[in-house]
Amino acid sequence: MAAITTQEELARDATGAGARMTKAILKQCAVDNEGYESPELNDNLYLHFKGFRKIENLEEYTELKGLWLEANGLRCIENINHLSKLRCIFLSRNLIETIPSTAFQGVSSLVMLDLSENRLTKLEHLADNCPNLETLNVNKNALPDAASIAELALLPNLKNLQIERNELKGEDIIQALAAPPQLCGINAAGNPCVREIPQWRKKCLCVMPLLAYLDRPVFENEREAALAWQEGGHEAELKCKQDYAQRKKDKDKQSMARYRQWQKEVRAQHLERKAMSVDDSVGARLDREAREQRRDTEESLRIEARAQAEADAAQIQSGKILSADKPADHRPFLPKNHPEYIEESSDDEDAYLKQAYGITDDLPPPPVKPKASKFTPKPPPPPEDVVEVVEEDPVQEALKAVKEVVNEAAAEAKENNLPNEQVDRVQESLYLYKKQKEAKKAGRLARERAKVTKPAPQQKVWTEAMDTQLSALVRETCFDFEEVAKGLGETAEACRERWSSLDGVVNEGPQDFGGLRGPVAGVAVRRGDAPGEVYKGDRIPTFDELKRRAAALPPRFTVDPASLPSVGDVSDDDGDEVAVFSKTDFDTLE
């Protein structure tokens, strides 16, 4: 703005009439408002509040569609005839008094014209030059009567008219405003005609059927009441309003009844669809849940059975052999409707269990016995007290163990009268429950065996000799507990804790020993010089007393203050006497 101000000052004419609209100022205004330096590239040009007195030098701005010239000092509309693409022009807050015949020649695309807050007394030369004008703003001018706005009747596309705060008077104002064929919005507040013409609003609504806004929105009931008032007066207007209210009420009732009927139909259709599909949906849901549960159960049982079979086979005698070429398919408890279910029969029960647990008959062949001959001596008979042990076949032992588990589960299911699928599930549950119970018991026993009680830490016992040595070392080392620990053979932390306990403050009653009280309870401190003598009942000395005894020094507070050099007879250089206080004086002051 500083650059513009300088150029404006340089562009002022010698008479001081105001700033001139030079090309440099126009270019600077375009750039400052996010435009282009090339005039032909600008669509909008903002020249408001510049103090221009004349419109000029706009020949290069041929592509303008919007031109802002508010709040200047313009007195005439000129030099815009070449702006053939101009659609909006804002000329409010100027000094325009008339509209010249050549003002808008060539500006046939204009649809919005703002001439508010000027000095216009008549609208003219608009219809010939602006046939497409749709919005006209002439607020706050000096238009006096209907003749001054007769030009409105010649604007076929005028839809919005702003004509507030003029000086319009007379009954013929209504006919002049109703002349534009497509006029649908009028702002006429602030004119004398609005106050002077009785029933102004009703009369305007009667003569302008397309009017939808007259200083406020116009509704259908208001328009019907105005037409009824025109035909039958106030009574007809009142009856029209009542009839309109009744029609609206009936319409609302019919709308609500249709809604209720639609609601019932939709609810009935929904219930019918629900009743038709409930069986299918429930069956599908149950089947889906059963399939998911069966799949999860089969997977978990297959894993558990495989692990358990391997563990059981390892516990059986070493004669049992599992197939190494083909992994065993352990499926002992599959439902009968399962595609991998093996039909169990009394004739082929052993084959079923062998296939389910992966037990094979691939045992090593027994050793070949030599043929007996007549020359071979007979073996001696076994002694009477020796019992011959016959080794059983490991395969048969495994089959026997599996049969026992299966038979137990089948017996329990038979007692409860459960269906086949539930029998299989009961067998699976019992099998898993027993194994989980055994695992929990084994884990609990292992934790009990692993539990080791930690011995309680032994508390260090400090003797009188150690306390005395600690005191001496602390005094010699100036509280260097690392050196004290080396001298005592303890840790520095232990020496520091012991020192803190000896120097602690314990409230034992009214006895006072220079601001300190007895040591921590539980520490036996020997009394006197004779070893073995202990304080028994009267009091326990403080650590300061122990420290002074260890240092073999007398207490300093027993020294007479009068013997100190600081309280002796002293005379200054000036010969002035110095007040000297004796011990008796101190006693008197106390």
Order of alpha helices (4+ residues) and beta strands (2+ residues): alpha-alpha-beta-beta-beta-beta-beta-beta-alpha-beta-alpha-alpha-beta-alpha-alpha-alpha-alpha-alpha-alpha-alpha-alpha-alpha
